[in-house]
Amino acid sequence: MHADQLIADRYRLLERVGSGGMGVVWRARDDRLDREVALKQARLSDVVSGRTLRREARLAAGVLHPNVVTFFDVAAEGDELWLVMEYVPSRSLAEILAAEGRLPAHTVAEIGVQIAAALGAVHEHGIVHRDVKPGNVLIASDGRAKLTDFGISRSVRTDETVTDSPLIGGTPDYLAPEVAQGHPPTAASDVFSLGATLFAAVEGSPPFSGGNEYATIRRVAEGAVPRARHADGLAPTLELLMRRDPAERPTAVSAGELLAEGIDALPVEVPRRRRNRRGLLIAGVAVAAVAIVGTAYFVTRPAKTTAAPPTAPVAQAKLGIGPDPRAADPCRLVDAAPLRPFGDPETVPDYGNFNRCDAVLRRGDLQADVKVELESPPVGGAAPEGAQSKSGPFTVFAAPPTDQCERLIQLQDRFLVHVTVSQDNGYQLNLCQAADTAVGSATKAMAAAGVPARATAFPAGSLAYADACSLLDAGTVASAAGVGAPVRTEPGFGGWRCDWNSPAASRSVTVLFDRDQPPDGTTGRLVRVGGHDAYLKTDGFAEGSCQAVLVYRTYTDAHGDPRVERLLVVVKGDGPPDRLCAPVSALAGSLAGKLPKT
């Protein structure tokens, strides 16, 4: 294999970025979608078939989560298979530990919350990772922790693991006792391995290290986990994650809640001798990886919830958004039938962002809109404002009515369902009566198991697989839009929106995804930026703003009508809005370089 070689008539190898066991990893270019990907060369083991590998690959491809490396494809080239994945400029947690030694308990808990969320999404899709370890935890250049190599390790030998045996799979230092005893791995086994990984991060070595791999397996099988000496308040949670009995361990989602609980009281530094920190630079960013994680975490960790004491099994909260926010389906909260007294209803799933679904009401030529949106927990964990009431097991907050009526349903995991009803002039709709009807339908749909999951995955090539915060960086936002330091990055629900702002400046930047009809004369003034069409418009997003609309892809909706997925780049701030269009154009040009050419 060599640079510039084309794999499967689609993926062009750029540079070799890693290797291990029987696999080689390349950074590559997807010529069809014009994006960078990672290609892992894989050879089948003696105990699995190509059909099994492809089945597991299809399962992995269905997991959409910001803390999981996205799996795209399996490509065949001759007698070899290539796993096509998201390219993440990063270093593994194993590399960071080798360079830095043990990490602060606070940082370890932050990493743990993110990887627990990733495992929750993986388990929700019926996949057992089997090889959770520091080498399979990546710390990206933006500080996000990502889980990689899930569901594939038992089929493809790409790391130094005990996979020659069909009974024992995984790295010995991080195996669960029941797996070391020869039992099949389960989701609870992954939770144990997560605990062992975090133990290694906070202590500097795994709980069963020392001796050869067979001696390690024997100690693991005995299940006597040493107490973490440097974990401080994190120690009881680690003990719970590594209980010998799998039934006594929490689920991955509950593990994340336990790790988040009390995190602010954990130490943020580890006393150590002065040493060269050069090995921790990630992708040319001159910041220690652990510091990046610490500063980025405040916008990525879930809101704290009340968890059971770490002395008993913890049940997963079921009336919430679910382990994978992108899999939650807002349209399954919309029931058109109860809205018939207010007009002729139609459910519209292809309008606005991917976290939104509408019921459009019609009376003649007039329309009213019932909008249902999924939202992240409030920043800081504060309760929403407004008068409180109950609808089933959920608390509902009512905002004072204006020219529209709004209701916020708070779920048990503190995520929100936002219901907004508006109407054309002359429709004469009782807005809040319609809103309360929509709230009743939504809470009824969630009463059994929280927000239902989507029945089908997003189509291949959809913008729904992208992460808005990864499209721009703080430096570009500061230089192009004048957002003064310190620039704060605030990701929205599902990674489908991102806001950059600063307490030191009035300007802010927003990137969000959207679905609408194809552009026309009302979309804005057509310009060309970065080889892409863009439509500029002032005050379209909000008063005192300029926005650029870029079409990402076109498709046909369920009614056969043309639709587009598009990105909105918005700059808000003081002064005439038309002066904001120059920085918007600059940002759109930077972002357009990451999109397919039109």
PLY file of the C-alpha trace (Angstrom):
ply
format ascii 1.0
element vertex 598
property float x
property float y
property float z
element edge 597
property int vertex1
property int vertex2
end_header
0.00 0.00 0.00
1.22 3.50 -0.77
0.05 7.11 -0.69
-2.33 8.15 -3.49
-3.50 4.55 -3.95
-7.25 4.27 -4.59
-9.18 1.74 -2.49
-12.49 0.38 -3.80
-12.51 3.09 -6.51
-13.41 5.65 -3.86
-10.96 6.11 -0.98
-7.58 7.68 -1.80
-4.82 6.94 0.73
-3.04 10.09 1.93
-0.70 9.04 4.73
-0.16 6.18 7.12
-1.06 7.34 10.63
-0.82 4.20 12.74
-0.56 0.44 12.96
-1.03 -2.38 15.42
-1.43 -6.11 15.48
-2.71 -7.04 12.02
-4.07 -3.64 10.98
-2.69 -0.47 9.42
-4.53 2.86 9.68
-4.40 5.48 6.93
-5.72 8.99 6.63
-7.61 9.01 3.35
-9.86 11.10 1.14
-13.36 9.96 0.21
-13.39 11.13 -3.42
-17.14 10.64 -3.70
-18.11 12.83 -0.73
-14.94 14.97 -0.67
-14.14 14.42 3.01
-11.29 13.02 5.07
-11.78 9.57 6.58
-9.71 6.98 8.40
-9.17 3.62 6.71
-8.13 0.61 8.77
-6.78 -2.31 6.80
-8.21 -5.48 8.33
-7.75 -9.19 7.80
-10.26 -11.77 8.91
-9.41 -14.07 11.81
-9.87 -17.81 11.58
-13.08 -17.85 13.62
-15.22 -15.36 11.73
-16.44 -14.90 8.20
-16.69 -11.87 5.97
-20.46 -12.01 6.37
-20.15 -11.77 10.16
-17.75 -8.84 9.87
-20.10 -6.96 7.56
-23.05 -7.62 9.88
-21.16 -6.18 12.85
-20.01 -3.26 10.72
-23.62 -2.47 9.82
-24.53 -2.50 13.51
-21.66 -0.17 14.34
-22.63 2.20 11.53
-26.00 2.75 13.20
-24.45 4.25 16.35
-24.57 8.04 16.05
-23.09 9.74 19.08
-20.62 12.61 19.53
-18.44 10.43 21.80
-18.25 7.50 19.36
-16.01 7.44 16.30
-18.49 7.25 13.44
-18.31 4.12 11.31
-19.06 4.69 7.61
-18.38 1.67 5.45
-16.64 -1.65 4.78
-14.67 -1.55 1.53
-13.16 -4.55 -0.23
-9.90 -4.39 -2.16
-8.63 -7.74 -3.40
-8.55 -10.20 -0.51
-8.50 -7.46 2.12
-11.23 -5.52 3.86
-10.95 -1.88 4.89
-12.97 -0.36 7.70
-13.92 3.24 6.82
-14.36 5.53 9.82
-14.47 9.15 10.89
-10.99 10.70 10.90
-10.27 12.17 14.34
-6.99 14.10 14.81
-6.21 12.85 18.29
-4.03 10.92 20.70
-5.22 7.90 22.60
-5.64 7.99 26.35
-2.93 5.31 26.49
-0.47 7.67 24.76
-1.38 10.49 27.14
-0.88 8.26 30.19
2.47 7.06 28.84
3.62 10.67 28.46
2.01 12.20 31.54
1.53 9.44 34.10
-1.63 9.40 36.19
-4.24 12.10 35.62
-6.26 14.21 38.09
-9.45 12.59 39.39
-11.46 15.51 38.00
-10.13 14.96 34.47
-10.62 11.19 34.72
-14.25 11.66 35.75
-14.80 14.01 32.80
-13.42 11.43 30.38
-15.48 8.74 32.10
-18.76 10.63 31.71
-18.19 10.94 27.98
-17.14 7.32 27.41
-20.02 6.08 29.57
-22.38 8.02 27.29
-20.70 6.42 24.28
-21.13 2.94 25.76
-24.76 3.71 26.52
-25.32 4.44 22.82
-23.41 1.32 21.77
-25.36 -0.91 24.16
-28.65 0.62 23.05
-27.88 -0.75 19.58
-27.25 -4.26 20.89
-23.46 -4.08 20.59
-20.97 -5.19 23.23
-17.66 -3.41 22.78
-15.48 -6.16 24.35
-12.28 -4.11 24.42
-12.73 -0.88 26.38
-9.23 0.28 27.31
-7.12 3.46 27.19
-5.86 2.57 23.71
-9.44 2.68 22.39
-10.28 6.05 23.97
-9.27 8.96 21.75
-8.90 12.54 22.94
-9.67 14.76 19.95
-8.08 18.13 19.28
-11.24 19.86 20.58
-11.01 17.97 23.88
-13.84 15.53 23.23
-13.31 11.92 24.27
-14.32 9.35 21.66
-14.67 5.59 21.86
-13.32 3.63 18.92
-13.06 0.01 17.72
-16.41 -1.01 19.22
-18.09 -4.25 18.26
-15.27 -5.11 15.86
-12.50 -6.32 18.16
-13.81 -9.87 18.40
-13.91 -10.15 14.61
-10.84 -8.24 13.50
-7.42 -8.51 15.15
-6.06 -5.00 15.16
-4.55 -4.71 18.65
-2.47 -6.78 21.08
-5.40 -8.71 22.51
-6.05 -12.31 23.51
-8.28 -12.92 20.48
-6.69 -16.15 19.37
-9.16 -17.81 21.74
-12.82 -17.56 20.76
-13.74 -17.59 24.46
-11.60 -14.73 25.74
-11.51 -11.48 23.81
-10.06 -8.18 24.94
-6.93 -6.86 26.60
-6.18 -8.88 29.80
-5.54 -5.85 32.04
-9.08 -4.56 31.44
-11.13 -7.77 31.26
-14.13 -8.32 33.51
-13.84 -11.33 35.87
-16.67 -13.26 34.19
-14.97 -12.90 30.79
-11.66 -14.12 32.22
-13.59 -17.13 33.55
-14.77 -17.94 30.02
-18.29 -16.50 30.10
-19.56 -14.48 27.13
-19.02 -10.72 27.49
-22.05 -8.53 28.13
-22.81 -4.84 28.51
-21.93 -5.24 32.20
-18.49 -6.49 31.13
-17.97 -3.25 29.21
-18.88 -1.27 32.34
-16.22 -3.17 34.30
-13.66 -2.42 31.57
-14.64 1.25 31.72
-13.98 1.21 35.45
-10.62 -0.48 34.91
-9.72 2.10 32.25
-10.54 4.98 34.59
-8.67 3.21 37.41
-5.58 3.10 35.17
-5.98 6.77 34.31
-6.20 7.95 37.92
-3.65 5.49 39.37
-1.18 5.30 36.49
-1.56 1.54 36.00
-4.50 -0.88 35.54
-5.90 -2.76 38.55
-4.48 -6.17 37.55
-1.15 -5.19 35.96
2.07 -7.12 36.46
3.34 -10.49 35.25
2.50 -12.23 31.99
-0.94 -12.18 30.40
-1.95 -15.59 31.78
-1.11 -14.55 35.34
-3.10 -11.38 34.74
-6.10 -13.37 33.51
-5.94 -15.52 36.66
-5.95 -12.43 38.91
-8.79 -10.89 36.90
-10.84 -14.09 37.22
-10.49 -13.91 40.99
-12.02 -10.42 40.86
-10.17 -8.90 43.84
-9.91 -5.26 42.73
-7.43 -3.13 44.72
-8.67 0.17 46.10
-7.71 3.24 44.11
-5.30 5.27 46.26
-5.40 8.51 44.25
-9.06 8.64 43.18
-10.35 10.69 46.14
-14.14 11.02 45.85
-14.11 9.04 42.61
-13.06 5.81 44.38
-16.57 4.62 45.45
-17.86 4.95 41.89
-14.90 3.02 40.49
-15.56 0.27 43.02
-19.19 0.08 41.90
-18.23 -0.10 38.22
-15.81 -2.96 39.01
-18.06 -5.06 41.23
-17.26 -8.75 40.82
-20.93 -9.63 40.27
-22.10 -8.20 36.90
-25.63 -7.78 38.27
-24.35 -5.29 40.86
-22.79 -2.95 38.31
-24.72 0.05 36.99
-25.68 0.40 33.36
-23.39 2.56 31.23
-25.87 5.45 31.35
-26.16 5.25 35.13
-22.37 5.01 35.36
-22.16 8.34 33.56
-24.57 9.88 36.05
-22.53 8.57 38.98
-19.30 9.89 37.47
-20.86 13.33 36.95
-22.20 13.49 40.50
-19.83 15.49 42.69
-17.33 16.00 39.89
-16.72 19.65 40.79
-15.32 18.63 44.19
-12.62 16.37 42.69
-8.97 17.49 42.49
-8.03 19.15 39.20
-4.26 18.69 39.53
-1.83 15.90 40.37
1.32 16.81 42.33
4.25 15.77 40.17
7.85 16.53 39.37
8.50 19.03 36.61
8.75 17.21 33.29
8.67 17.76 29.56
5.00 18.02 28.47
5.76 18.18 24.76
4.39 14.68 24.23
0.88 15.83 25.04
0.50 18.20 22.11
-2.48 17.19 20.02
-2.63 17.92 16.30
-0.37 20.95 16.61
-2.39 22.57 19.40
0.04 23.65 22.10
-2.14 22.68 25.06
-1.84 19.61 27.26
-4.51 17.06 26.39
-5.76 16.84 29.94
-6.16 20.60 30.05
-8.13 20.56 26.81
-10.47 17.96 28.24
-10.90 19.97 31.41
-11.80 23.20 29.65
-14.01 21.66 26.99
-15.95 19.47 29.36
-18.23 22.09 30.84
-20.18 22.21 27.58
-20.25 18.46 26.90
-21.02 16.68 30.16
-24.64 15.85 30.96
-26.51 17.68 33.66
-26.10 16.16 37.09
-28.91 13.94 38.22
-29.65 12.39 41.56
-28.05 8.95 41.54
-28.39 6.12 44.01
-25.57 5.81 46.57
-22.64 3.81 45.18
-23.42 0.89 47.46
-26.27 -0.65 45.49
-27.14 -1.36 41.86
-28.34 1.71 39.98
-31.27 1.47 37.59
-31.17 3.41 34.34
-33.56 6.37 34.23
-36.01 5.36 31.51
-38.12 8.49 31.02
-35.52 10.56 29.23
-33.93 11.25 25.88
-32.11 7.89 25.78
-28.39 7.14 25.55
-28.05 8.47 21.99
-29.67 11.92 21.56
-29.42 11.73 17.76
-31.54 8.58 17.76
-34.46 10.28 19.59
-37.38 10.95 17.22
-39.37 14.17 17.82
-41.98 13.12 15.26
-43.03 10.22 17.46
-44.13 12.82 20.02
-46.49 14.46 17.51
-50.03 13.09 17.15
-52.11 14.87 14.53
-55.47 13.34 15.52
-56.07 15.30 18.79
-55.28 18.53 16.90
-58.18 18.15 14.43
-60.50 20.49 16.40
-57.99 23.28 15.69
-57.73 22.75 11.92
-56.76 20.21 9.28
-53.48 18.77 10.68
-50.49 17.38 8.79
-47.25 16.13 10.34
-44.21 17.68 8.64
-40.95 15.87 9.54
-38.68 17.65 7.02
-38.61 21.22 8.26
-36.06 22.92 10.50
-33.27 21.13 12.33
-33.10 17.37 12.90
-34.33 17.76 16.49
-37.63 19.23 15.27
-41.00 18.00 13.99
-44.08 20.10 13.13
-47.81 19.63 12.88
-49.18 22.19 10.42
-52.85 23.16 10.88
-54.81 24.58 7.94
-58.06 26.51 7.61
-58.50 27.56 4.02
-55.44 29.60 3.04
-54.39 30.21 6.66
-51.98 28.09 8.67
-50.94 27.52 12.26
-47.81 25.68 13.34
-47.33 23.30 16.28
-43.57 22.89 16.63
-41.97 20.18 18.81
-38.22 20.38 19.46
-35.82 18.32 21.57
-33.38 20.43 23.60
-30.34 19.83 25.78
-30.52 20.33 29.57
-30.33 23.96 30.70
-26.78 25.23 31.23
-25.86 24.99 34.89
-28.77 22.67 35.66
-31.20 25.51 36.41
-34.91 24.76 36.11
-36.81 26.44 33.26
-38.82 29.54 34.08
-42.61 29.72 34.04
-45.66 28.39 35.85
-45.38 24.68 36.65
-47.91 21.91 36.12
-47.85 18.14 35.68
-48.65 16.07 32.60
-48.31 12.41 33.46
-44.94 11.87 35.17
-43.42 15.06 33.72
-43.20 18.66 34.91
-44.38 21.23 32.36
-43.30 24.89 32.41
-45.59 27.47 30.78
-44.15 30.73 29.47
-46.43 33.80 29.52
-48.35 33.88 26.20
-47.34 36.46 23.60
-47.96 36.18 19.87
-47.18 32.48 20.36
-47.60 29.94 23.17
-44.70 27.91 24.57
-44.47 24.90 26.85
-41.34 23.13 28.14
-41.57 19.49 29.22
-38.70 18.51 31.50
-37.67 14.85 31.26
-36.18 12.80 34.07
-32.67 13.26 32.63
-33.29 17.06 32.46
-33.48 17.15 28.67
-36.39 19.24 27.41
-39.20 18.95 24.88
-40.09 22.44 23.65
-43.61 22.92 22.24
-44.34 26.20 20.42
-47.63 27.15 18.72
-47.94 30.13 16.35
-50.45 31.18 13.69
-51.08 33.39 10.68
-52.96 36.63 11.22
-56.67 35.90 11.12
-56.45 32.20 12.03
-58.05 32.85 15.45
-56.58 29.82 17.20
-56.51 29.41 20.97
-52.73 29.01 20.97
-52.27 27.67 24.49
-55.15 25.23 24.21
-53.47 23.75 21.14
-50.11 23.76 22.94
-51.54 21.90 25.93
-53.10 19.35 23.57
-49.70 18.78 21.94
-48.08 18.47 25.38
-50.60 15.78 26.31
-49.75 13.78 23.18
-46.01 14.10 23.80
-46.12 13.07 27.46
-48.36 10.12 26.61
-45.81 8.95 24.02
-42.98 9.27 26.56
-44.73 7.82 29.62
-43.58 4.24 29.02
-39.91 4.60 28.07
-39.02 8.23 27.37
-38.57 9.70 23.89
-39.03 6.90 21.32
-36.14 6.15 19.00
-36.18 6.71 15.26
-37.42 3.71 13.33
-34.80 4.20 10.61
-31.36 5.78 10.51
-30.66 9.02 8.68
-29.86 8.50 4.98
-26.24 8.09 3.94
-24.58 11.42 3.33
-27.02 13.34 5.53
-25.87 16.42 7.40
-27.28 14.71 10.50
-24.01 12.78 10.78
-21.97 16.00 11.07
-20.96 17.90 14.20
-21.58 21.65 13.97
-18.89 22.51 16.52
-16.23 20.75 14.43
-16.84 22.97 11.40
-15.28 26.10 12.91
-12.69 26.61 15.64
-12.41 29.35 18.24
-9.42 30.93 16.50
-11.29 31.30 13.21
-14.35 32.67 14.99
-12.23 35.22 16.86
-10.23 36.41 13.84
-12.99 36.41 11.22
-15.98 37.54 13.29
-14.37 39.59 16.05
-15.60 37.45 18.94
-13.18 38.48 21.67
-11.30 36.13 23.95
-12.16 34.06 25.84
-14.33 32.37 23.22
-16.88 29.97 24.69
-18.14 27.05 22.60
-21.66 25.82 23.35
-22.84 22.72 21.43
-26.56 22.27 20.86
-28.72 19.17 20.90
-27.20 16.27 18.98
-24.28 18.39 17.79
-26.63 19.94 15.20
-26.03 23.48 16.39
-23.05 25.29 17.86
-22.73 28.77 19.37
-19.53 30.72 19.96
-19.69 33.76 22.23
-17.63 35.70 24.73
-18.36 37.66 27.90
-15.91 40.26 26.58
-17.67 40.97 23.26
-21.17 41.61 21.96
-20.65 39.57 18.82
-21.51 35.90 18.62
-21.48 33.20 15.95
-23.96 30.39 15.37
-23.79 27.42 13.00
-26.89 25.28 12.75
-28.36 22.70 10.43
-31.72 23.14 8.74
-34.12 21.56 6.25
-36.33 23.58 3.94
-37.53 24.03 0.39
-34.86 24.76 -2.25
-33.58 28.37 -2.19
-35.54 31.06 -4.00
-35.58 34.84 -4.18
-36.60 35.13 -0.52
-33.64 33.12 0.79
-31.19 35.98 0.33
-28.65 37.53 -2.01
-26.74 34.88 -3.94
-22.94 35.06 -3.61
-20.11 32.60 -4.18
-17.89 31.61 -1.23
-15.30 28.84 -1.15
-16.56 27.28 -4.38
-20.08 27.07 -2.96
-23.30 29.04 -3.44
-24.34 31.04 -0.38
-27.36 33.25 0.28
-26.80 36.33 2.46
-29.61 37.96 4.40
-29.76 40.49 7.24
-32.09 40.18 10.25
-33.35 36.81 8.98
-32.19 34.81 11.98
-32.65 37.54 14.58
-32.65 41.30 14.76
-29.11 42.63 14.45
-27.75 39.65 12.52
-26.52 38.56 9.12
-26.78 34.98 7.95
-25.34 32.89 5.13
-27.30 29.85 3.92
-25.33 27.06 2.22
-27.10 24.12 0.60
-25.51 20.82 1.65
-27.59 18.30 -0.29
-30.92 17.97 -2.07
-33.42 15.15 -1.62
-37.09 14.28 -2.12
-39.47 14.09 0.84
-42.19 11.51 1.46
-44.64 13.50 -0.70
-42.25 13.63 -3.65
-41.46 17.32 -3.12
-37.88 18.64 -3.40
-36.16 19.51 -0.12
-32.67 20.58 0.90
-30.44 20.11 3.90
-28.60 23.34 4.55
-26.26 25.09 6.96
-26.85 28.51 8.45
-23.87 30.61 9.52
-24.98 33.59 11.62
-23.11 36.53 13.13
-24.98 38.65 15.68
-23.83 41.87 17.28
-24.16 45.61 17.65
-24.14 47.99 14.72
-25.75 47.90 11.28
-26.55 44.29 10.28
-25.07 44.74 6.79
-21.64 45.23 8.39
-21.94 41.73 9.82
-22.21 40.17 6.35
-18.47 40.48 5.64
-17.47 38.27 8.62
-20.35 35.92 7.80
-18.98 35.53 4.26
-15.49 34.85 5.62
-16.77 32.18 8.01
-18.99 30.64 5.32
-15.98 30.45 3.01
-13.97 28.63 5.68
-16.84 26.25 6.34
-17.64 25.72 2.64
-14.22 24.17 2.12
-15.41 21.23 4.21
-18.51 20.65 2.07
-18.93 18.88 -1.28
-18.53 21.31 -4.18
-21.67 22.44 -6.04
0 1
1 2
2 3
3 4
4 5
5 6
6 7
7 8
8 9
9 10
10 11
11 12
12 13
13 14
14 15
15 16
16 17
17 18
18 19
19 20
20 21
21 22
22 23
23 24
24 25
25 26
26 27
27 28
28 29
29 30
30 31
31 32
32 33
33 34
34 35
35 36
36 37
37 38
38 39
39 40
40 41
41 42
42 43
43 44
44 45
45 46
46 47
47 48
48 49
49 50
50 51
51 52
52 53
53 54
54 55
55 56
56 57
57 58
58 59
59 60
60 61
61 62
62 63
63 64
64 65
65 66
66 67
67 68
68 69
69 70
70 71
71 72
72 73
73 74
74 75
75 76
76 77
77 78
78 79
79 80
80 81
81 82
82 83
83 84
84 85
85 86
86 87
87 88
88 89
89 90
90 91
91 92
92 93
93 94
94 95
95 96
96 97
97 98
98 99
99 100
100 101
101 102
102 103
103 104
104 105
105 106
106 107
107 108
108 109
109 110
110 111
111 112
112 113
113 114
114 115
115 116
116 117
117 118
118 119
119 120
120 121
121 122
122 123
123 124
124 125
125 126
126 127
127 128
128 129
129 130
130 131
131 132
132 133
133 134
134 135
135 136
136 137
137 138
138 139
139 140
140 141
141 142
142 143
143 144
144 145
145 146
146 147
147 148
148 149
149 150
150 151
151 152
152 153
153 154
154 155
155 156
156 157
157 158
158 159
159 160
160 161
161 162
162 163
163 164
164 165
165 166
166 167
167 168
168 169
169 170
170 171
171 172
172 173
173 174
174 175
175 176
176 177
177 178
178 179
179 180
180 181
181 182
182 183
183 184
184 185
185 186
186 187
187 188
188 189
189 190
190 191
191 192
192 193
193 194
194 195
195 196
196 197
197 198
198 199
199 200
200 201
201 202
202 203
203 204
204 205
205 206
206 207
207 208
208 209
209 210
210 211
211 212
212 213
213 214
214 215
215 216
216 217
217 218
218 219
219 220
220 221
221 222
222 223
223 224
224 225
225 226
226 227
227 228
228 229
229 230
230 231
231 232
232 233
233 234
234 235
235 236
236 237
237 238
238 239
239 240
240 241
241 242
242 243
243 244
244 245
245 246
246 247
247 248
248 249
249 250
250 251
251 252
252 253
253 254
254 255
255 256
256 257
257 258
258 259
259 260
260 261
261 262
262 263
263 264
264 265
265 266
266 267
267 268
268 269
269 270
270 271
271 272
272 273
273 274
274 275
275 276
276 277
277 278
278 279
279 280
280 281
281 282
282 283
283 284
284 285
285 286
286 287
287 288
288 289
289 290
290 291
291 292
292 293
293 294
294 295
295 296
296 297
297 298
298 299
299 300
300 301
301 302
302 303
303 304
304 305
305 306
306 307
307 308
308 309
309 310
310 311
311 312
312 313
313 314
314 315
315 316
316 317
317 318
318 319
319 320
320 321
321 322
322 323
323 324
324 325
325 326
326 327
327 328
328 329
329 330
330 331
331 332
332 333
333 334
334 335
335 336
336 337
337 338
338 339
339 340
340 341
341 342
342 343
343 344
344 345
345 346
346 347
347 348
348 349
349 350
350 351
351 352
352 353
353 354
354 355
355 356
356 357
357 358
358 359
359 360
360 361
361 362
362 363
363 364
364 365
365 366
366 367
367 368
368 369
369 370
370 371
371 372
372 373
373 374
374 375
375 376
376 377
377 378
378 379
379 380
380 381
381 382
382 383
383 384
384 385
385 386
386 387
387 388
388 389
389 390
390 391
391 392
392 393
393 394
394 395
395 396
396 397
397 398
398 399
399 400
400 401
401 402
402 403
403 404
404 405
405 406
406 407
407 408
408 409
409 410
410 411
411 412
412 413
413 414
414 415
415 416
416 417
417 418
418 419
419 420
420 421
421 422
422 423
423 424
424 425
425 426
426 427
427 428
428 429
429 430
430 431
431 432
432 433
433 434
434 435
435 436
436 437
437 438
438 439
439 440
440 441
441 442
442 443
443 444
444 445
445 446
446 447
447 448
448 449
449 450
450 451
451 452
452 453
453 454
454 455
455 456
456 457
457 458
458 459
459 460
460 461
461 462
462 463
463 464
464 465
465 466
466 467
467 468
468 469
469 470
470 471
471 472
472 473
473 474
474 475
475 476
476 477
477 478
478 479
479 480
480 481
481 482
482 483
483 484
484 485
485 486
486 487
487 488
488 489
489 490
490 491
491 492
492 493
493 494
494 495
495 496
496 497
497 498
498 499
499 500
500 501
501 502
502 503
503 504
504 505
505 506
506 507
507 508
508 509
509 510
510 511
511 512
512 513
513 514
514 515
515 516
516 517
517 518
518 519
519 520
520 521
521 522
522 523
523 524
524 525
525 526
526 527
527 528
528 529
529 530
530 531
531 532
532 533
533 534
534 535
535 536
536 537
537 538
538 539
539 540
540 541
541 542
542 543
543 544
544 545
545 546
546 547
547 548
548 549
549 550
550 551
551 552
552 553
553 554
554 555
555 556
556 557
557 558
558 559
559 560
560 561
561 562
562 563
563 564
564 565
565 566
566 567
567 568
568 569
569 570
570 571
571 572
572 573
573 574
574 575
575 576
576 577
577 578
578 579
579 580
580 581
581 582
582 583
583 584
584 585
585 586
586 587
587 588
588 589
589 590
590 591
591 592
592 593
593 594
594 595
595 596
596 597
